[in-house]
Amino acid sequence: MKANTKHSSPKKKQANLHATFRGVVSLYLLYLAVQTVKGVYGGSTTMPVWIGWVMGVIFAGAAIGFGVYTWRQYRKETAGAEDSD
């Protein structure tokens, strides 16, 4: 473990901002997955239940994949902030 690692303030702030925006997108995709499945059972749509579940799984998979991408990019960007000092 590194002791007293210093981050370049502008690069660290930029990495935090990117991760925040990406995190919001990931949460929105998860929200879409939940709302799609709830809409099928709530009767607010005419699509078949199986299509609702397939769409929900696709949105949830996209949310998880984008979340993993966000975490990897954040670690990469913060490591780059450490290296530049």
Secondary structure, 3 states (H helix, E strand, C coil): CCCCCCCCHHHHHHHHHHHHHHHHHHHHHHHHHHHHHHHHHHCCCCCCHHHHHHHHHHHHHHHHHHHHHHHHHHHHHHHHHHHCC
